[in-house]
Amino acid sequence: MTRVVMARPAQVVHRGMELIGHPYAEVVAAARRQGVTVVEREAELVFPESGFSVWTARAGDDALPIVAAALGWHDA
């Protein structure tokens, strides 16, 4: 697998949702409101239909912000 990873100061927007810097739980809720498929993994949200994922610093705290986005192919 090849990944390109972006972190601050990059701005990553998907379907109008800003991702980096926003709390994990808010990103999940926004995606689901828009009907976007999102798969929750440990400290990672995978957007399988779009081929990217976003990461938070550690699992277990949904208030932590998304700190990076990785482009590439992911199995759901």
PQR file with spaces between the fields and no chain letter, atoms N, CA, C, O and H, PARSE charges and radii, in Angstrom:
ATOM       1  N    MET     1       0.841   -1.172    0.000 -0.4000 1.5000
ATOM       2  CA   MET     1       0.000    0.000    0.000 -0.0000 2.0000
ATOM       3  C    MET     1       0.891    1.242    0.000  0.5500 1.7000
ATOM       4  O    MET     1       1.910    1.292    0.688 -0.5500 1.4000
ATOM       5  N    THR     2       0.496    2.218   -0.766 -0.4000 1.5000
ATOM       6  CA   THR     2       1.176    3.506   -0.782 -0.0000 2.0000
ATOM       7  C    THR     2       0.270    4.530   -0.114  0.5500 1.7000
ATOM       8  O    THR     2      -0.924    4.598   -0.406 -0.5500 1.4000
ATOM       9  H    THR     2      -0.332    2.178   -1.325  0.4000 1.0000
ATOM      10  N    ARG     3       0.837    5.315    0.772 -0.4000 1.5000
ATOM      11  CA   ARG     3       0.065    6.354    1.451 -0.0000 2.0000
ATOM      12  C    ARG     3       0.773    7.692    1.325  0.5500 1.7000
ATOM      13  O    ARG     3       2.001    7.773    1.363 -0.5500 1.4000
ATOM      14  H    ARG     3       1.807    5.259    1.009  0.4000 1.0000
ATOM      15  N    VAL     4      -0.019    8.727    1.176 -0.4000 1.5000
ATOM      16  CA   VAL     4       0.459   10.093    1.272 -0.0000 2.0000
ATOM      17  C    VAL     4      -0.226   10.665    2.501  0.5500 1.7000
ATOM      18  O    VAL     4      -1.455   10.683    2.573 -0.5500 1.4000
ATOM      19  H    VAL     4      -1.016    8.661    1.146  0.4000 1.0000
ATOM      20  N    VAL     5       0.553   11.131    3.466 -0.4000 1.5000
ATOM      21  CA   VAL     5       0.000   11.619    4.731 -0.0000 2.0000
ATOM      22  C    VAL     5       0.147   13.129    4.814  0.5500 1.7000
ATOM      23  O    VAL     5       1.203   13.682    4.509 -0.5500 1.4000
ATOM      24  H    VAL     5       1.551   11.116    3.408  0.4000 1.0000
ATOM      25  N    MET     6      -0.928   13.789    5.232 -0.4000 1.5000
ATOM      26  CA   MET     6      -0.936   15.237    5.401 -0.0000 2.0000
ATOM      27  C    MET     6      -1.293   15.576    6.843  0.5500 1.7000
ATOM      28  O    MET     6      -2.167   14.951    7.443 -0.5500 1.4000
ATOM      29  H    MET     6      -1.786   13.340    5.480  0.4000 1.0000
ATOM      30  N    ALA     7      -0.618   16.554    7.378 -0.4000 1.5000
ATOM      31  CA   ALA     7      -0.906   17.047    8.730 -0.0000 2.0000
ATOM      32  C    ALA     7      -0.883   18.572    8.679  0.5500 1.7000
ATOM      33  O    ALA     7      -0.649   19.160    7.623 -0.5500 1.4000
ATOM      34  H    ALA     7       0.093   17.062    6.891  0.4000 1.0000
ATOM      35  N    ARG     8      -1.125   19.199    9.809 -0.4000 1.5000
ATOM      36  CA   ARG     8      -1.092   20.665    9.832 -0.0000 2.0000
ATOM      37  C    ARG     8       0.242   21.169    9.329  0.5500 1.7000
ATOM      38  O    ARG     8       1.266   20.556    9.630 -0.5500 1.4000
ATOM      39  H    ARG     8      -1.316   18.721   10.667  0.4000 1.0000
ATOM      40  N    PRO     9       0.280   22.227    8.598 -0.5600 1.5000
ATOM      41  CA   PRO     9      -0.776   23.206    8.363  0.2800 2.0000
ATOM      42  C    PRO     9      -1.703   22.886    7.202  0.5500 1.7000
ATOM      43  O    PRO     9      -2.465   23.756    6.783 -0.5500 1.4000
ATOM      44  N    ALA    10      -1.668   21.682    6.672 -0.4000 1.5000
ATOM      45  CA   ALA    10      -2.549   21.320    5.563 -0.0000 2.0000
ATOM      46  C    ALA    10      -4.007   21.419    5.982  0.5500 1.7000
ATOM      47  O    ALA    10      -4.360   21.182    7.137 -0.5500 1.4000
ATOM      48  H    ALA    10      -1.048   20.975    7.013  0.4000 1.0000
ATOM      49  N    GLN    11      -4.833   21.770    5.031 -0.4000 1.5000
ATOM      50  CA   GLN    11      -6.277   21.773    5.253 -0.0000 2.0000
ATOM      51  C    GLN    11      -6.848   20.650    4.398  0.5500 1.7000
ATOM      52  O    GLN    11      -6.614   20.601    3.190 -0.5500 1.4000
ATOM      53  H    GLN    11      -4.546   21.963    4.093  0.4000 1.0000
ATOM      54  N    VAL    12      -7.591   19.757    5.022 -0.4000 1.5000
ATOM      55  CA   VAL    12      -8.193   18.637    4.307 -0.0000 2.0000
ATOM      56  C    VAL    12      -9.706   18.763    4.456  0.5500 1.7000
ATOM      57  O    VAL    12     -10.234   18.783    5.568 -0.5500 1.4000
ATOM      58  H    VAL    12      -7.781   19.797    6.003  0.4000 1.0000
ATOM      59  N    VAL    13     -10.392   18.847    3.317 -0.4000 1.5000
ATOM      60  CA   VAL    13     -11.841   19.011    3.304 -0.0000 2.0000
ATOM      61  C    VAL    13     -12.436   17.904    2.440  0.5500 1.7000
ATOM      62  O    VAL    13     -11.962   17.645    1.334 -0.5500 1.4000
ATOM      63  H    VAL    13      -9.962   18.831    2.414  0.4000 1.0000
ATOM      64  N    HIS    14     -13.466   17.262    2.948 -0.4000 1.5000
ATOM      65  CA   HIS    14     -14.171   16.224    2.195 -0.0000 2.0000
ATOM      66  C    HIS    14     -15.660   16.509    2.261  0.5500 1.7000
ATOM      67  O    HIS    14     -16.250   16.550    3.341 -0.5500 1.4000
ATOM      68  H    HIS    14     -13.852   17.472    3.846  0.4000 1.0000
ATOM      69  N    ARG    15     -16.262   16.705    1.098 -0.4000 1.5000
ATOM      70  CA   ARG    15     -17.697   17.000    1.010 -0.0000 2.0000
ATOM      71  C    ARG    15     -18.102   18.143    1.935  0.5500 1.7000
ATOM      72  O    ARG    15     -19.147   18.096    2.584 -0.5500 1.4000
ATOM      73  H    ARG    15     -15.783   16.671    0.220  0.4000 1.0000
ATOM      74  N    GLY    16     -17.263   19.158    1.981 -0.4000 1.5000
ATOM      75  CA   GLY    16     -17.539   20.338    2.790 -0.0000 2.0000
ATOM      76  C    GLY    16     -17.162   20.219    4.256  0.5500 1.7000
ATOM      77  O    GLY    16     -17.293   21.183    5.010 -0.5500 1.4000
ATOM      78  H    GLY    16     -16.414   19.196    1.454  0.4000 1.0000
ATOM      79  N    MET    17     -16.695   19.046    4.669 -0.4000 1.5000
ATOM      80  CA   MET    17     -16.307   18.839    6.066 -0.0000 2.0000
ATOM      81  C    MET    17     -14.811   19.075    6.208  0.5500 1.7000
ATOM      82  O    MET    17     -14.010   18.403    5.559 -0.5500 1.4000
ATOM      83  H    MET    17     -16.588   18.263    4.056  0.4000 1.0000
ATOM      84  N    GLU    18     -14.432   20.034    7.060 -0.4000 1.5000
ATOM      85  CA   GLU    18     -13.015   20.181    7.385 -0.0000 2.0000
ATOM      86  C    GLU    18     -12.674   19.069    8.356  0.5500 1.7000
ATOM      87  O    GLU    18     -13.434   18.791    9.284 -0.5500 1.4000
ATOM      88  H    GLU    18     -15.083   20.580    7.587  0.4000 1.0000
ATOM      89  N    LEU    19     -11.531   18.433    8.143 -0.4000 1.5000
ATOM      90  CA   LEU    19     -11.197   17.259    8.935 -0.0000 2.0000
ATOM      91  C    LEU    19     -10.081   17.513    9.940  0.5500 1.7000
ATOM      92  O    LEU    19     -10.286   17.296   11.135 -0.5500 1.4000
ATOM      93  H    LEU    19     -10.914   18.659    7.389  0.4000 1.0000
ATOM      94  N    ILE    20      -8.934   17.955    9.510 -0.4000 1.5000
ATOM      95  CA   ILE    20      -7.797   18.134   10.425 -0.0000 2.0000
ATOM      96  C    ILE    20      -8.106   19.251   11.414  0.5500 1.7000
ATOM      97  O    ILE    20      -8.512   20.351   11.037 -0.5500 1.4000
ATOM      98  H    ILE    20      -8.768   18.131    8.540  0.4000 1.0000
ATOM      99  N    GLY    21      -7.903   18.937   12.690 -0.4000 1.5000
ATOM     100  CA   GLY    21      -8.141   19.908   13.749 -0.0000 2.0000
ATOM     101  C    GLY    21      -9.521   19.808   14.375  0.5500 1.7000
ATOM     102  O    GLY    21      -9.783   20.451   15.392 -0.5500 1.4000
ATOM     103  H    GLY    21      -7.573   18.044   12.996  0.4000 1.0000
ATOM     104  N    HIS    22     -10.399   19.024   13.793 -0.4000 1.5000
ATOM     105  CA   HIS    22     -11.750   18.881   14.336 -0.0000 2.0000
ATOM     106  C    HIS    22     -11.858   17.596   15.147  0.5500 1.7000
ATOM     107  O    HIS    22     -11.239   16.591   14.799 -0.5500 1.4000
ATOM     108  H    HIS    22     -10.186   18.502   12.967  0.4000 1.0000
ATOM     109  N    PRO    23     -12.648   17.621   16.237 -0.5600 1.5000
ATOM     110  CA   PRO    23     -12.760   16.445   17.093  0.2800 2.0000
ATOM     111  C    PRO    23     -13.268   15.208   16.343  0.5500 1.7000
ATOM     112  O    PRO    23     -14.146   15.293   15.485 -0.5500 1.4000
ATOM     113  N    TYR    24     -12.698   14.082   16.689 -0.4000 1.5000
ATOM     114  CA   TYR    24     -13.039   12.784   16.112 -0.0000 2.0000
ATOM     115  C    TYR    24     -14.552   12.581   16.075  0.5500 1.7000
ATOM     116  O    TYR    24     -15.108   12.236   15.032 -0.5500 1.4000
ATOM     117  H    TYR    24     -11.985   14.013   17.387  0.4000 1.0000
ATOM     118  N    ALA    25     -15.220   12.794   17.213 -0.4000 1.5000
ATOM     119  CA   ALA    25     -16.666   12.565   17.299 -0.0000 2.0000
ATOM     120  C    ALA    25     -17.439   13.485   16.365  0.5500 1.7000
ATOM     121  O    ALA    25     -18.441   13.067   15.785 -0.5500 1.4000
ATOM     122  H    ALA    25     -14.769   13.075   18.060  0.4000 1.0000
ATOM     123  N    GLU    26     -16.996   14.721   16.209 -0.4000 1.5000
ATOM     124  CA   GLU    26     -17.670   15.661   15.304 -0.0000 2.0000
ATOM     125  C    GLU    26     -17.523   15.225   13.850  0.5500 1.7000
ATOM     126  O    GLU    26     -18.460   15.360   13.064 -0.5500 1.4000
ATOM     127  H    GLU    26     -16.181   15.060   16.680  0.4000 1.0000
ATOM     128  N    VAL    27     -16.363   14.708   13.493 -0.4000 1.5000
ATOM     129  CA   VAL    27     -16.146   14.239   12.123 -0.0000 2.0000
ATOM     130  C    VAL    27     -17.037   13.035   11.838  0.5500 1.7000
ATOM     131  O    VAL    27     -17.635   12.946   10.766 -0.5500 1.4000
ATOM     132  H    VAL    27     -15.601   14.599   14.132  0.4000 1.0000
ATOM     133  N    VAL    28     -17.131   12.111   12.788 -0.4000 1.5000
ATOM     134  CA   VAL    28     -18.004   10.945   12.624 -0.0000 2.0000
ATOM     135  C    VAL    28     -19.448   11.398   12.444  0.5500 1.7000
ATOM     136  O    VAL    28     -20.130   10.946   11.524 -0.5500 1.4000
ATOM     137  H    VAL    28     -16.646   12.184   13.660  0.4000 1.0000
ATOM     138  N    ALA    29     -19.914   12.281   13.308 -0.4000 1.5000
ATOM     139  CA   ALA    29     -21.300   12.751   13.241 -0.0000 2.0000
ATOM     140  C    ALA    29     -21.587   13.481   11.929  0.5500 1.7000
ATOM     141  O    ALA    29     -22.634   13.266   11.317 -0.5500 1.4000
ATOM     142  H    ALA    29     -19.360   12.649   14.055  0.4000 1.0000
ATOM     143  N    ALA    30     -20.672   14.337   11.497 -0.4000 1.5000
ATOM     144  CA   ALA    30     -20.865   15.076   10.246 -0.0000 2.0000
ATOM     145  C    ALA    30     -20.922   14.133    9.051  0.5500 1.7000
ATOM     146  O    ALA    30     -21.749   14.306    8.155 -0.5500 1.4000
ATOM     147  H    ALA    30     -19.822   14.513   11.993  0.4000 1.0000
ATOM     148  N    ALA    31     -20.047   13.143    9.039 -0.4000 1.5000
ATOM     149  CA   ALA    31     -20.039   12.174    7.938 -0.0000 2.0000
ATOM     150  C    ALA    31     -21.364   11.406    7.899  0.5500 1.7000
ATOM     151  O    ALA    31     -21.952   11.235    6.831 -0.5500 1.4000
ATOM     152  H    ALA    31     -19.375   13.002    9.766  0.4000 1.0000
ATOM     153  N    ARG    32     -21.819   10.955    9.032 -0.4000 1.5000
ATOM     154  CA   ARG    32     -23.062   10.167    9.078 -0.0000 2.0000
ATOM     155  C    ARG    32     -24.274   11.013    8.698  0.5500 1.7000
ATOM     156  O    ARG    32     -25.195   10.517    8.048 -0.5500 1.4000
ATOM     157  H    ARG    32     -21.341   11.094    9.900  0.4000 1.0000
ATOM     158  N    ARG    33     -24.283   12.285    9.096 -0.4000 1.5000
ATOM     159  CA   ARG    33     -25.388   13.170    8.690 -0.0000 2.0000
ATOM     160  C    ARG    33     -25.464   13.292    7.175  0.5500 1.7000
ATOM     161  O    ARG    33     -26.550   13.422    6.611 -0.5500 1.4000
ATOM     162  H    ARG    33     -23.535   12.688    9.623  0.4000 1.0000
ATOM     163  N    GLN    34     -24.314   13.250    6.519 -0.4000 1.5000
ATOM     164  CA   GLN    34     -24.277   13.378    5.058 -0.0000 2.0000
ATOM     165  C    GLN    34     -24.434   12.039    4.349  0.5500 1.7000
ATOM     166  O    GLN    34     -24.433   11.986    3.119 -0.5500 1.4000
ATOM     167  H    GLN    34     -23.432   13.144    6.977  0.4000 1.0000
ATOM     168  N    GLY    35     -24.567   10.964    5.106 -0.4000 1.5000
ATOM     169  CA   GLY    35     -24.706    9.650    4.507 -0.0000 2.0000
ATOM     170  C    GLY    35     -23.402    9.084    3.984  0.5500 1.7000
ATOM     171  O    GLY    35     -23.405    8.185    3.143 -0.5500 1.4000
ATOM     172  H    GLY    35     -24.567   11.007    6.105  0.4000 1.0000
ATOM     173  N    VAL    36     -22.280    9.606    4.477 -0.4000 1.5000
ATOM     174  CA   VAL    36     -20.957    9.137    4.073 -0.0000 2.0000
ATOM     175  C    VAL    36     -20.594    7.914    4.904  0.5500 1.7000
ATOM     176  O    VAL    36     -20.710    7.935    6.130 -0.5500 1.4000
ATOM     177  H    VAL    36     -22.278   10.336    5.160  0.4000 1.0000
ATOM     178  N    THR    37     -20.158    6.858    4.243 -0.4000 1.5000
ATOM     179  CA   THR    37     -19.719    5.664    4.960 -0.0000 2.0000
ATOM     180  C    THR    37     -18.398    5.947    5.646  0.5500 1.7000
ATOM     181  O    THR    37     -17.442    6.392    5.010 -0.5500 1.4000
ATOM     182  H    THR    37     -20.065    6.841    3.248  0.4000 1.0000
ATOM     183  N    VAL    38     -18.345    5.688    6.943 -0.4000 1.5000
ATOM     184  CA   VAL    38     -17.121    5.861    7.714 -0.0000 2.0000
ATOM     185  C    VAL    38     -16.980    4.649    8.627  0.5500 1.7000
ATOM     186  O    VAL    38     -17.920    4.264    9.323 -0.5500 1.4000
ATOM     187  H    VAL    38     -19.121    5.326    7.460  0.4000 1.0000
ATOM     188  N    VAL    39     -15.790    4.056    8.612 -0.4000 1.5000
ATOM     189  CA   VAL    39     -15.510    2.878    9.427 -0.0000 2.0000
ATOM     190  C    VAL    39     -14.579    3.294   10.556  0.5500 1.7000
ATOM     191  O    VAL    39     -13.494    3.821   10.310 -0.5500 1.4000
ATOM     192  H    VAL    39     -15.027    4.368    8.047  0.4000 1.0000
ATOM     193  N    GLU    40     -15.003    3.057   11.791 -0.4000 1.5000
ATOM     194  CA   GLU    40     -14.189    3.419   12.938 -0.0000 2.0000
ATOM     195  C    GLU    40     -13.226    2.290   13.277  0.5500 1.7000
ATOM     196  O    GLU    40     -13.622    1.137   13.443 -0.5500 1.4000
ATOM     197  H    GLU    40     -15.884    2.628   11.991  0.4000 1.0000
ATOM     198  N    ARG    41     -11.952    2.654   13.376 -0.4000 1.5000
ATOM     199  CA   ARG    41     -10.911    1.731   13.818 -0.0000 2.0000
ATOM     200  C    ARG    41     -10.177    2.402   14.973  0.5500 1.7000
ATOM     201  O    ARG    41     -10.515    3.520   15.361 -0.5500 1.4000
ATOM     202  H    ARG    41     -11.630    3.591   13.242  0.4000 1.0000
ATOM     203  N    GLU    42      -9.191    1.734   15.512 -0.4000 1.5000
ATOM     204  CA   GLU    42      -8.454    2.293   16.637 -0.0000 2.0000
ATOM     205  C    GLU    42      -7.709    3.542   16.205  0.5500 1.7000
ATOM     206  O    GLU    42      -6.753    3.465   15.433 -0.5500 1.4000
ATOM     207  H    GLU    42      -8.916    0.825   15.197  0.4000 1.0000
ATOM     208  N    ALA    43      -8.147    4.703   16.704 -0.4000 1.5000
ATOM     209  CA   ALA    43      -7.546    6.010   16.425 -0.0000 2.0000
ATOM     210  C    ALA    43      -7.586    6.383   14.945  0.5500 1.7000
ATOM     211  O    ALA    43      -6.783    7.198   14.490 -0.5500 1.4000
ATOM     212  H    ALA    43      -8.923    4.766   17.332  0.4000 1.0000
ATOM     213  N    GLU    44      -8.520    5.789   14.189 -0.4000 1.5000
ATOM     214  CA   GLU    44      -8.589    6.024   12.745 -0.0000 2.0000
ATOM     215  C    GLU    44     -10.036    5.958   12.275  0.5500 1.7000
ATOM     216  O    GLU    44     -10.825    5.140   12.748 -0.5500 1.4000
ATOM     217  H    GLU    44      -9.172    5.127   14.559  0.4000 1.0000
ATOM     218  N    LEU    45     -10.363    6.833   11.341 -0.4000 1.5000
ATOM     219  CA   LEU    45     -11.638    6.773   10.635 -0.0000 2.0000
ATOM     220  C    LEU    45     -11.324    6.514    9.175  0.5500 1.7000
ATOM     221  O    LEU    45     -10.553    7.255    8.564 -0.5500 1.4000
ATOM     222  H    LEU    45      -9.723    7.498   10.957  0.4000 1.0000
ATOM     223  N    VAL    46     -11.906    5.482    8.616 -0.4000 1.5000
ATOM     224  CA   VAL    46     -11.672    5.131    7.221 -0.0000 2.0000
ATOM     225  C    VAL    46     -12.898    5.526    6.403  0.5500 1.7000
ATOM     226  O    VAL    46     -14.031    5.208    6.761 -0.5500 1.4000
ATOM     227  H    VAL    46     -12.532    4.881    9.112  0.4000 1.0000
ATOM     228  N    PHE    47     -12.649    6.220    5.309 -0.4000 1.5000
ATOM     229  CA   PHE    47     -13.679    6.599    4.351 -0.0000 2.0000
ATOM     230  C    PHE    47     -13.489    5.675    3.133  0.5500 1.7000
ATOM     231  O    PHE    47     -12.877    6.081    2.145 -0.5500 1.4000
ATOM     232  H    PHE    47     -11.728    6.479    5.018  0.4000 1.0000
ATOM     233  N    PRO    48     -14.005    4.444    3.196 -0.5600 1.5000
ATOM     234  CA   PRO    48     -13.676    3.434    2.181  0.2800 2.0000
ATOM     235  C    PRO    48     -14.113    3.794    0.771  0.5500 1.7000
ATOM     236  O    PRO    48     -13.434    3.436   -0.191 -0.5500 1.4000
ATOM     237  N    GLU    49     -15.217    4.485    0.629 -0.4000 1.5000
ATOM     238  CA   GLU    49     -15.701    4.834   -0.708 -0.0000 2.0000
ATOM     239  C    GLU    49     -14.855    5.926   -1.355  0.5500 1.7000
ATOM     240  O    GLU    49     -14.887    6.105   -2.572 -0.5500 1.4000
ATOM     241  H    GLU    49     -15.768    4.776    1.410  0.4000 1.0000
ATOM     242  N    SER    50     -14.102    6.651   -0.539 -0.4000 1.5000
ATOM     243  CA   SER    50     -13.277    7.747   -1.051 -0.0000 2.0000
ATOM     244  C    SER    50     -11.790    7.425   -1.039  0.5500 1.7000
ATOM     245  O    SER    50     -10.997    8.178   -1.605 -0.5500 1.4000
ATOM     246  H    SER    50     -14.076    6.506    0.450  0.4000 1.0000
ATOM     247  N    GLY    51     -11.392    6.322   -0.407 -0.4000 1.5000
ATOM     248  CA   GLY    51     -10.008    5.875   -0.439 -0.0000 2.0000
ATOM     249  C    GLY    51      -9.050    6.639    0.444  0.5500 1.7000
ATOM     250  O    GLY    51      -7.877    6.782    0.100 -0.5500 1.4000
ATOM     251  H    GLY    51     -12.035    5.710    0.053  0.4000 1.0000
ATOM     252  N    PHE    52      -9.524    7.138    1.586 -0.4000 1.5000
ATOM     253  CA   PHE    52      -8.618    7.811    2.515 -0.0000 2.0000
ATOM     254  C    PHE    52      -9.055    7.539    3.941  0.5500 1.7000
ATOM     255  O    PHE    52     -10.150    7.036    4.192 -0.5500 1.4000
ATOM     256  H    PHE    52     -10.477    7.022    1.866  0.4000 1.0000
ATOM     257  N    SER    53      -8.169    7.885    4.874 -0.4000 1.5000
ATOM     258  CA   SER    53      -8.506    7.779    6.291 -0.0000 2.0000
ATOM     259  C    SER    53      -7.963    8.999    7.017  0.5500 1.7000
ATOM     260  O    SER    53      -7.098    9.711    6.507 -0.5500 1.4000
ATOM     261  H    SER    53      -7.280    8.293    4.671  0.4000 1.0000
ATOM     262  N    VAL    54      -8.484    9.226    8.209 -0.4000 1.5000
ATOM     263  CA   VAL    54      -7.978   10.291    9.077 -0.0000 2.0000
ATOM     264  C    VAL    54      -7.646    9.671   10.420  0.5500 1.7000
ATOM     265  O    VAL    54      -8.242    8.675   10.828 -0.5500 1.4000
ATOM     266  H    VAL    54      -9.186    8.647    8.623  0.4000 1.0000
ATOM     267  N    TRP    55      -6.693   10.273   11.095 -0.4000 1.5000
ATOM     268  CA   TRP    55      -6.191    9.721   12.357 -0.0000 2.0000
ATOM     269  C    TRP    55      -6.268   10.747   13.470  0.5500 1.7000
ATOM     270  O    TRP    55      -6.157   11.952   13.248 -0.5500 1.4000
ATOM     271  H    TRP    55      -6.208   11.082   10.764  0.4000 1.0000
ATOM     272  N    THR    56      -6.462   10.230   14.678 -0.4000 1.5000
ATOM     273  CA   THR    56      -6.352   11.044   15.874 -0.0000 2.0000
ATOM     274  C    THR    56      -5.116   10.569   16.642  0.5500 1.7000
ATOM     275  O    THR    56      -4.525    9.548   16.290 -0.5500 1.4000
ATOM     276  H    THR    56      -6.552    9.251   14.859  0.4000 1.0000
ATOM     277  N    ALA    57      -4.726   11.294   17.677 -0.4000 1.5000
ATOM     278  CA   ALA    57      -3.484   10.981   18.387 -0.0000 2.0000
ATOM     279  C    ALA    57      -3.527    9.639   19.105  0.5500 1.7000
ATOM     280  O    ALA    57      -2.512    8.947   19.175 -0.5500 1.4000
ATOM     281  H    ALA    57      -5.206   12.123   17.963  0.4000 1.0000
ATOM     282  N    ARG    58      -4.692    9.259   19.641 -0.4000 1.5000
ATOM     283  CA   ARG    58      -4.818    7.959   20.316 -0.0000 2.0000
ATOM     284  C    ARG    58      -6.287    7.585   20.390  0.5500 1.7000
ATOM     285  O    ARG    58      -7.169    8.441   20.322 -0.5500 1.4000
ATOM     286  H    ARG    58      -5.517    9.822   19.584  0.4000 1.0000
ATOM     287  N    ALA    59      -6.526    6.331   20.528 -0.4000 1.5000
ATOM     288  CA   ALA    59      -7.891    5.808   20.613 -0.0000 2.0000
ATOM     289  C    ALA    59      -8.487    6.070   21.992  0.5500 1.7000
ATOM     290  O    ALA    59      -7.769    6.254   22.975 -0.5500 1.4000
ATOM     291  H    ALA    59      -5.810    5.635   20.584  0.4000 1.0000
ATOM     292  N    GLY    60      -9.811    6.083   22.039 -0.4000 1.5000
ATOM     293  CA   GLY    60     -10.498    6.135   23.313 -0.0000 2.0000
ATOM     294  C    GLY    60     -10.968    7.493   23.768  0.5500 1.7000
ATOM     295  O    GLY    60     -11.683    7.580   24.766 -0.5500 1.4000
ATOM     296  H    GLY    60     -10.395    5.934   21.241  0.4000 1.0000
ATOM     297  N    ASP    61     -10.600    8.557   23.081 -0.4000 1.5000
ATOM     298  CA   ASP    61     -11.043    9.890   23.465 -0.0000 2.0000
ATOM     299  C    ASP    61     -11.599   10.571   22.224  0.5500 1.7000
ATOM     300  O    ASP    61     -10.850   11.141   21.431 -0.5500 1.4000
ATOM     301  H    ASP    61     -10.020    8.486   22.270  0.4000 1.0000
ATOM     302  N    ASP    62     -12.913   10.510   22.060 -0.4000 1.5000
ATOM     303  CA   ASP    62     -13.562   11.059   20.874 -0.0000 2.0000
ATOM     304  C    ASP    62     -13.494   12.580   20.784  0.5500 1.7000
ATOM     305  O    ASP    62     -13.850   13.157   19.757 -0.5500 1.4000
ATOM     306  H    ASP    62     -13.521   10.047   22.705  0.4000 1.0000
ATOM     307  N    ALA    63     -13.038   13.236   21.858 -0.4000 1.5000
ATOM     308  CA   ALA    63     -12.898   14.691   21.832 -0.0000 2.0000
ATOM     309  C    ALA    63     -11.565   15.134   21.215  0.5500 1.7000
ATOM     310  O    ALA    63     -11.388   16.305   20.879 -0.5500 1.4000
ATOM     311  H    ALA    63     -12.749   12.768   22.693  0.4000 1.0000
ATOM     312  N    LEU    64     -10.634   14.188   21.072 -0.4000 1.5000
ATOM     313  CA   LEU    64      -9.341   14.540   20.476 -0.0000 2.0000
ATOM     314  C    LEU    64      -9.517   14.904   19.009  0.5500 1.7000
ATOM     315  O    LEU    64     -10.360   14.331   18.319 -0.5500 1.4000
ATOM     316  H    LEU    64     -10.778   13.237   21.345  0.4000 1.0000
ATOM     317  N    PRO    65      -8.722   15.854   18.535 -0.5600 1.5000
ATOM     318  CA   PRO    65      -8.865   16.264   17.143  0.2800 2.0000
ATOM     319  C    PRO    65      -8.229   15.279   16.169  0.5500 1.7000
ATOM     320  O    PRO    65      -7.356   14.486   16.525 -0.5500 1.4000
ATOM     321  N    ILE    66      -8.691   15.359   14.951 -0.4000 1.5000
ATOM     322  CA   ILE    66      -8.055   14.649   13.852 -0.0000 2.0000
ATOM     323  C    ILE    66      -6.730   15.363   13.592  0.5500 1.7000
ATOM     324  O    ILE    66      -6.701   16.586   13.455 -0.5500 1.4000
ATOM     325  H    ILE    66      -9.400   16.003   14.662  0.4000 1.0000
ATOM     326  N    VAL    67      -5.634   14.606   13.524 -0.4000 1.5000
ATOM     327  CA   VAL    67      -4.312   15.218   13.381 -0.0000 2.0000
ATOM     328  C    VAL    67      -3.670   14.971   12.022  0.5500 1.7000
ATOM     329  O    VAL    67      -2.701   15.642   11.666 -0.5500 1.4000
ATOM     330  H    VAL    67      -5.658   13.612   13.635  0.4000 1.0000
ATOM     331  N    ALA    68      -4.200   14.013   11.256 -0.4000 1.5000
ATOM     332  CA   ALA    68      -3.597   13.718    9.956 -0.0000 2.0000
ATOM     333  C    ALA    68      -4.612   13.019    9.060  0.5500 1.7000
ATOM     334  O    ALA    68      -5.572   12.409    9.530 -0.5500 1.4000
ATOM     335  H    ALA    68      -4.987   13.469   11.544  0.4000 1.0000
ATOM     336  N    ALA    69      -4.371   13.125    7.768 -0.4000 1.5000
ATOM     337  CA   ALA    69      -5.173   12.412    6.780 -0.0000 2.0000
ATOM     338  C    ALA    69      -4.226   11.633    5.889  0.5500 1.7000
ATOM     339  O    ALA    69      -3.158   12.126    5.525 -0.5500 1.4000
ATOM     340  H    ALA    69      -3.591   13.620    7.387  0.4000 1.0000
ATOM     341  N    ALA    70      -4.615   10.422    5.540 -0.4000 1.5000
ATOM     342  CA   ALA    70      -3.789    9.568    4.695 -0.0000 2.0000
ATOM     343  C    ALA    70      -4.579    9.181    3.457  0.5500 1.7000
ATOM     344  O    ALA    70      -5.686    8.651    3.548 -0.5500 1.4000
ATOM     345  H    ALA    70      -5.482   10.022    5.836  0.4000 1.0000
ATOM     346  N    LEU    71      -4.000    9.452    2.310 -0.4000 1.5000
ATOM     347  CA   LEU    71      -4.618    9.075    1.044 -0.0000 2.0000
ATOM     348  C    LEU    71      -4.021    7.761    0.583  0.5500 1.7000
ATOM     349  O    LEU    71      -2.813    7.548    0.692 -0.5500 1.4000
ATOM     350  H    LEU    71      -3.101    9.883    2.236  0.4000 1.0000
ATOM     351  N    GLY    72      -4.840    6.905    0.084 -0.4000 1.5000
ATOM     352  CA   GLY    72      -4.392    5.613   -0.394 -0.0000 2.0000
ATOM     353  C    GLY    72      -5.565    4.667   -0.424  0.5500 1.7000
ATOM     354  O    GLY    72      -6.704    5.077   -0.200 -0.5500 1.4000
ATOM     355  H    GLY    72      -5.821    7.078   -0.004  0.4000 1.0000
ATOM     356  N    TRP    73      -5.303    3.415   -0.696 -0.4000 1.5000
ATOM     357  CA   TRP    73      -6.397    2.443   -0.733 -0.0000 2.0000
ATOM     358  C    TRP    73      -6.461    1.708    0.595  0.5500 1.7000
ATOM     359  O    TRP    73      -5.441    1.273    1.130 -0.5500 1.4000
ATOM     360  H    TRP    73      -4.378    3.082   -0.878  0.4000 1.0000
ATOM     361  N    HIS    74      -7.673    1.576    1.117 -0.4000 1.5000
ATOM     362  CA   HIS    74      -7.897    0.906    2.399 -0.0000 2.0000
ATOM     363  C    HIS    74      -8.985   -0.134    2.242  0.5500 1.7000
ATOM     364  O    HIS    74     -10.010    0.136    1.616 -0.5500 1.4000
ATOM     365  H    HIS    74      -8.501    1.929    0.682  0.4000 1.0000
ATOM     366  N    ASP    75      -8.787   -1.300    2.790 -0.4000 1.5000
ATOM     367  CA   ASP    75      -9.848   -2.291    2.848 -0.0000 2.0000
ATOM     368  C    ASP    75     -10.758   -1.945    4.009  0.5500 1.7000
ATOM     369  O    ASP    75     -10.278   -1.632    5.098 -0.5500 1.4000
ATOM     370  H    ASP    75      -7.955   -1.520    3.298  0.4000 1.0000
ATOM     371  N    ALA    76     -12.048   -1.995    3.797 -0.4000 1.5000
ATOM     372  CA   ALA    76     -12.998   -1.607    4.843 -0.0000 2.0000
ATOM     373  C    ALA    76     -13.153   -2.663    5.897  0.5500 1.7000
ATOM     374  O    ALA    76     -13.919   -2.482    6.844 -0.5500 1.4000
ATOM     375  H    ALA    76     -12.438   -2.249    2.912  0.4000 1.0000
